[in-house]
Amino acid sequence: MSARKILLRNMARDQAGTVSAVKVGGDLGLRIREMGIVPGARIKVQGRAPLYDPVAVKVMGAVVSLRNNEADYIEVEVEDG
């Protein structure tokens, strides 16, 4: 299996991976990190709203919701089957 890096926004429902980077600082970067979305954390897309925004993800045992413009800053390493 090979791994590739994609943005969280582009992940499919039930797709999982490992956070490789959070590419934003300031208040938004702090808020994302406080949710447990940090490099090395396992993350899985639980579902999306009807218009695909926001996205619900499971990270560190909790389900959190992110808007797509926030998900654009989160890079995830996923495995290709």
Chimera marker file (.cmm) of the C-alpha trace (Angstrom):
<marker_set name="trace">
<marker id="1" x="0.000" y="0.000" z="0.000" r="1" g="1" b="0" radius="0.5"/>
<marker id="2" x="1.147" y="3.502" z="-0.741" r="1" g="1" b="0" radius="0.5"/>
<marker id="3" x="0.283" y="6.616" z="1.205" r="1" g="1" b="0" radius="0.5"/>
<marker id="4" x="-0.623" y="10.000" z="-0.196" r="1" g="1" b="0" radius="0.5"/>
<marker id="5" x="-1.370" y="13.371" z="1.344" r="1" g="1" b="0" radius="0.5"/>
<marker id="6" x="-4.690" y="15.085" z="0.673" r="1" g="1" b="0" radius="0.5"/>
<marker id="7" x="-6.673" y="17.875" z="2.266" r="1" g="1" b="0" radius="0.5"/>
<marker id="8" x="-9.344" y="16.892" z="4.754" r="1" g="1" b="0" radius="0.5"/>
<marker id="9" x="-11.928" y="18.601" z="2.513" r="1" g="1" b="0" radius="0.5"/>
<marker id="10" x="-11.237" y="15.998" z="-0.195" r="1" g="1" b="0" radius="0.5"/>
<marker id="11" x="-11.645" y="12.909" z="1.980" r="1" g="1" b="0" radius="0.5"/>
<marker id="12" x="-14.599" y="10.603" z="1.358" r="1" g="1" b="0" radius="0.5"/>
<marker id="13" x="-17.114" y="9.421" z="3.946" r="1" g="1" b="0" radius="0.5"/>
<marker id="14" x="-15.632" y="6.621" z="6.112" r="1" g="1" b="0" radius="0.5"/>
<marker id="15" x="-12.120" y="7.382" z="4.811" r="1" g="1" b="0" radius="0.5"/>
<marker id="16" x="-9.458" y="7.469" z="7.522" r="1" g="1" b="0" radius="0.5"/>
<marker id="17" x="-5.906" y="8.670" z="7.773" r="1" g="1" b="0" radius="0.5"/>
<marker id="18" x="-3.302" y="10.382" z="9.936" r="1" g="1" b="0" radius="0.5"/>
<marker id="19" x="-3.075" y="14.152" z="10.251" r="1" g="1" b="0" radius="0.5"/>
<marker id="20" x="0.269" y="15.173" z="8.738" r="1" g="1" b="0" radius="0.5"/>
<marker id="21" x="-0.009" y="18.977" z="9.072" r="1" g="1" b="0" radius="0.5"/>
<marker id="22" x="-2.232" y="21.821" z="10.226" r="1" g="1" b="0" radius="0.5"/>
<marker id="23" x="-1.254" y="24.679" z="7.933" r="1" g="1" b="0" radius="0.5"/>
<marker id="24" x="-2.765" y="27.655" z="9.745" r="1" g="1" b="0" radius="0.5"/>
<marker id="25" x="-1.790" y="29.662" z="12.783" r="1" g="1" b="0" radius="0.5"/>
<marker id="26" x="-3.529" y="32.243" z="14.904" r="1" g="1" b="0" radius="0.5"/>
<marker id="27" x="-6.890" y="31.718" z="16.567" r="1" g="1" b="0" radius="0.5"/>
<marker id="28" x="-8.129" y="29.280" z="13.908" r="1" g="1" b="0" radius="0.5"/>
<marker id="29" x="-5.015" y="27.125" z="14.143" r="1" g="1" b="0" radius="0.5"/>
<marker id="30" x="-5.297" y="27.084" z="17.933" r="1" g="1" b="0" radius="0.5"/>
<marker id="31" x="-8.995" y="26.122" z="17.784" r="1" g="1" b="0" radius="0.5"/>
<marker id="32" x="-8.285" y="23.266" z="15.353" r="1" g="1" b="0" radius="0.5"/>
<marker id="33" x="-5.448" y="21.963" z="17.538" r="1" g="1" b="0" radius="0.5"/>
<marker id="34" x="-7.560" y="22.228" z="20.701" r="1" g="1" b="0" radius="0.5"/>
<marker id="35" x="-10.100" y="19.898" z="19.034" r="1" g="1" b="0" radius="0.5"/>
<marker id="36" x="-7.358" y="17.243" z="18.947" r="1" g="1" b="0" radius="0.5"/>
<marker id="37" x="-6.571" y="17.692" z="15.256" r="1" g="1" b="0" radius="0.5"/>
<marker id="38" x="-2.795" y="17.639" z="15.536" r="1" g="1" b="0" radius="0.5"/>
<marker id="39" x="-0.058" y="15.982" z="13.481" r="1" g="1" b="0" radius="0.5"/>
<marker id="40" x="0.026" y="12.256" z="14.209" r="1" g="1" b="0" radius="0.5"/>
<marker id="41" x="-3.648" y="12.007" z="15.235" r="1" g="1" b="0" radius="0.5"/>
<marker id="42" x="-5.853" y="9.404" z="13.517" r="1" g="1" b="0" radius="0.5"/>
<marker id="43" x="-8.885" y="10.970" z="11.840" r="1" g="1" b="0" radius="0.5"/>
<marker id="44" x="-11.938" y="9.516" z="10.083" r="1" g="1" b="0" radius="0.5"/>
<marker id="45" x="-14.721" y="11.224" z="8.137" r="1" g="1" b="0" radius="0.5"/>
<marker id="46" x="-18.015" y="10.301" z="9.818" r="1" g="1" b="0" radius="0.5"/>
<marker id="47" x="-20.345" y="12.200" z="7.501" r="1" g="1" b="0" radius="0.5"/>
<marker id="48" x="-21.186" y="15.386" z="5.660" r="1" g="1" b="0" radius="0.5"/>
<marker id="49" x="-24.111" y="17.755" z="5.565" r="1" g="1" b="0" radius="0.5"/>
<marker id="50" x="-26.379" y="17.574" z="2.454" r="1" g="1" b="0" radius="0.5"/>
<marker id="51" x="-24.387" y="20.303" z="0.670" r="1" g="1" b="0" radius="0.5"/>
<marker id="52" x="-21.057" y="18.759" z="1.863" r="1" g="1" b="0" radius="0.5"/>
<marker id="53" x="-20.406" y="21.557" z="4.357" r="1" g="1" b="0" radius="0.5"/>
<marker id="54" x="-19.706" y="21.048" z="7.247" r="1" g="1" b="0" radius="0.5"/>
<marker id="55" x="-17.888" y="17.753" z="7.607" r="1" g="1" b="0" radius="0.5"/>
<marker id="56" x="-18.046" y="15.608" z="10.769" r="1" g="1" b="0" radius="0.5"/>
<marker id="57" x="-14.825" y="13.826" z="11.695" r="1" g="1" b="0" radius="0.5"/>
<marker id="58" x="-13.886" y="11.458" z="14.500" r="1" g="1" b="0" radius="0.5"/>
<marker id="59" x="-10.611" y="12.286" z="16.201" r="1" g="1" b="0" radius="0.5"/>
<marker id="60" x="-9.313" y="11.151" z="19.616" r="1" g="1" b="0" radius="0.5"/>
<marker id="61" x="-12.634" y="9.464" z="20.392" r="1" g="1" b="0" radius="0.5"/>
<marker id="62" x="-14.761" y="12.562" z="19.769" r="1" g="1" b="0" radius="0.5"/>
<marker id="63" x="-16.811" y="13.643" z="16.762" r="1" g="1" b="0" radius="0.5"/>
<marker id="64" x="-16.199" y="17.262" z="15.767" r="1" g="1" b="0" radius="0.5"/>
<marker id="65" x="-17.572" y="19.354" z="12.928" r="1" g="1" b="0" radius="0.5"/>
<marker id="66" x="-15.488" y="21.551" z="10.636" r="1" g="1" b="0" radius="0.5"/>
<marker id="67" x="-16.431" y="23.888" z="7.825" r="1" g="1" b="0" radius="0.5"/>
<marker id="68" x="-14.756" y="23.157" z="4.490" r="1" g="1" b="0" radius="0.5"/>
<marker id="69" x="-12.797" y="26.415" z="4.642" r="1" g="1" b="0" radius="0.5"/>
<marker id="70" x="-11.305" y="25.126" z="7.932" r="1" g="1" b="0" radius="0.5"/>
<marker id="71" x="-10.727" y="21.617" z="6.527" r="1" g="1" b="0" radius="0.5"/>
<marker id="72" x="-8.660" y="23.181" z="3.727" r="1" g="1" b="0" radius="0.5"/>
<marker id="73" x="-5.847" y="23.795" z="6.240" r="1" g="1" b="0" radius="0.5"/>
<marker id="74" x="-5.623" y="20.175" z="7.400" r="1" g="1" b="0" radius="0.5"/>
<marker id="75" x="-3.407" y="17.794" z="5.462" r="1" g="1" b="0" radius="0.5"/>
<marker id="76" x="-4.044" y="14.079" z="5.987" r="1" g="1" b="0" radius="0.5"/>
<marker id="77" x="-1.967" y="11.074" z="4.926" r="1" g="1" b="0" radius="0.5"/>
<marker id="78" x="-4.304" y="8.366" z="3.631" r="1" g="1" b="0" radius="0.5"/>
<marker id="79" x="-3.490" y="4.853" z="2.471" r="1" g="1" b="0" radius="0.5"/>
<marker id="80" x="-4.429" y="3.749" z="-1.014" r="1" g="1" b="0" radius="0.5"/>
<marker id="81" x="-5.761" y="0.236" z="-1.014" r="1" g="1" b="0" radius="0.5"/>
<link id1="1" id2="2" r="1" g="1" b="0" radius="0.2"/>
<link id1="2" id2="3" r="1" g="1" b="0" radius="0.2"/>
<link id1="3" id2="4" r="1" g="1" b="0" radius="0.2"/>
<link id1="4" id2="5" r="1" g="1" b="0" radius="0.2"/>
<link id1="5" id2="6" r="1" g="1" b="0" radius="0.2"/>
<link id1="6" id2="7" r="1" g="1" b="0" radius="0.2"/>
<link id1="7" id2="8" r="1" g="1" b="0" radius="0.2"/>
<link id1="8" id2="9" r="1" g="1" b="0" radius="0.2"/>
<link id1="9" id2="10" r="1" g="1" b="0" radius="0.2"/>
<link id1="10" id2="11" r="1" g="1" b="0" radius="0.2"/>
<link id1="11" id2="12" r="1" g="1" b="0" radius="0.2"/>
<link id1="12" id2="13" r="1" g="1" b="0" radius="0.2"/>
<link id1="13" id2="14" r="1" g="1" b="0" radius="0.2"/>
<link id1="14" id2="15" r="1" g="1" b="0" radius="0.2"/>
<link id1="15" id2="16" r="1" g="1" b="0" radius="0.2"/>
<link id1="16" id2="17" r="1" g="1" b="0" radius="0.2"/>
<link id1="17" id2="18" r="1" g="1" b="0" radius="0.2"/>
<link id1="18" id2="19" r="1" g="1" b="0" radius="0.2"/>
<link id1="19" id2="20" r="1" g="1" b="0" radius="0.2"/>
<link id1="20" id2="21" r="1" g="1" b="0" radius="0.2"/>
<link id1="21" id2="22" r="1" g="1" b="0" radius="0.2"/>
<link id1="22" id2="23" r="1" g="1" b="0" radius="0.2"/>
<link id1="23" id2="24" r="1" g="1" b="0" radius="0.2"/>
<link id1="24" id2="25" r="1" g="1" b="0" radius="0.2"/>
<link id1="25" id2="26" r="1" g="1" b="0" radius="0.2"/>
<link id1="26" id2="27" r="1" g="1" b="0" radius="0.2"/>
<link id1="27" id2="28" r="1" g="1" b="0" radius="0.2"/>
<link id1="28" id2="29" r="1" g="1" b="0" radius="0.2"/>
<link id1="29" id2="30" r="1" g="1" b="0" radius="0.2"/>
<link id1="30" id2="31" r="1" g="1" b="0" radius="0.2"/>
<link id1="31" id2="32" r="1" g="1" b="0" radius="0.2"/>
<link id1="32" id2="33" r="1" g="1" b="0" radius="0.2"/>
<link id1="33" id2="34" r="1" g="1" b="0" radius="0.2"/>
<link id1="34" id2="35" r="1" g="1" b="0" radius="0.2"/>
<link id1="35" id2="36" r="1" g="1" b="0" radius="0.2"/>
<link id1="36" id2="37" r="1" g="1" b="0" radius="0.2"/>
<link id1="37" id2="38" r="1" g="1" b="0" radius="0.2"/>
<link id1="38" id2="39" r="1" g="1" b="0" radius="0.2"/>
<link id1="39" id2="40" r="1" g="1" b="0" radius="0.2"/>
<link id1="40" id2="41" r="1" g="1" b="0" radius="0.2"/>
<link id1="41" id2="42" r="1" g="1" b="0" radius="0.2"/>
<link id1="42" id2="43" r="1" g="1" b="0" radius="0.2"/>
<link id1="43" id2="44" r="1" g="1" b="0" radius="0.2"/>
<link id1="44" id2="45" r="1" g="1" b="0" radius="0.2"/>
<link id1="45" id2="46" r="1" g="1" b="0" radius="0.2"/>
<link id1="46" id2="47" r="1" g="1" b="0" radius="0.2"/>
<link id1="47" id2="48" r="1" g="1" b="0" radius="0.2"/>
<link id1="48" id2="49" r="1" g="1" b="0" radius="0.2"/>
<link id1="49" id2="50" r="1" g="1" b="0" radius="0.2"/>
<link id1="50" id2="51" r="1" g="1" b="0" radius="0.2"/>
<link id1="51" id2="52" r="1" g="1" b="0" radius="0.2"/>
<link id1="52" id2="53" r="1" g="1" b="0" radius="0.2"/>
<link id1="53" id2="54" r="1" g="1" b="0" radius="0.2"/>
<link id1="54" id2="55" r="1" g="1" b="0" radius="0.2"/>
<link id1="55" id2="56" r="1" g="1" b="0" radius="0.2"/>
<link id1="56" id2="57" r="1" g="1" b="0" radius="0.2"/>
<link id1="57" id2="58" r="1" g="1" b="0" radius="0.2"/>
<link id1="58" id2="59" r="1" g="1" b="0" radius="0.2"/>
<link id1="59" id2="60" r="1" g="1" b="0" radius="0.2"/>
<link id1="60" id2="61" r="1" g="1" b="0" radius="0.2"/>
<link id1="61" id2="62" r="1" g="1" b="0" radius="0.2"/>
<link id1="62" id2="63" r="1" g="1" b="0" radius="0.2"/>
<link id1="63" id2="64" r="1" g="1" b="0" radius="0.2"/>
<link id1="64" id2="65" r="1" g="1" b="0" radius="0.2"/>
<link id1="65" id2="66" r="1" g="1" b="0" radius="0.2"/>
<link id1="66" id2="67" r="1" g="1" b="0" radius="0.2"/>
<link id1="67" id2="68" r="1" g="1" b="0" radius="0.2"/>
<link id1="68" id2="69" r="1" g="1" b="0" radius="0.2"/>
<link id1="69" id2="70" r="1" g="1" b="0" radius="0.2"/>
<link id1="70" id2="71" r="1" g="1" b="0" radius="0.2"/>
<link id1="71" id2="72" r="1" g="1" b="0" radius="0.2"/>
<link id1="72" id2="73" r="1" g="1" b="0" radius="0.2"/>
<link id1="73" id2="74" r="1" g="1" b="0" radius="0.2"/>
<link id1="74" id2="75" r="1" g="1" b="0" radius="0.2"/>
<link id1="75" id2="76" r="1" g="1" b="0" radius="0.2"/>
<link id1="76" id2="77" r="1" g="1" b="0" radius="0.2"/>
<link id1="77" id2="78" r="1" g="1" b="0" radius="0.2"/>
<link id1="78" id2="79" r="1" g="1" b="0" radius="0.2"/>
<link id1="79" id2="80" r="1" g="1" b="0" radius="0.2"/>
<link id1="80" id2="81" r="1" g="1" b="0" radius="0.2"/>
</marker_set>
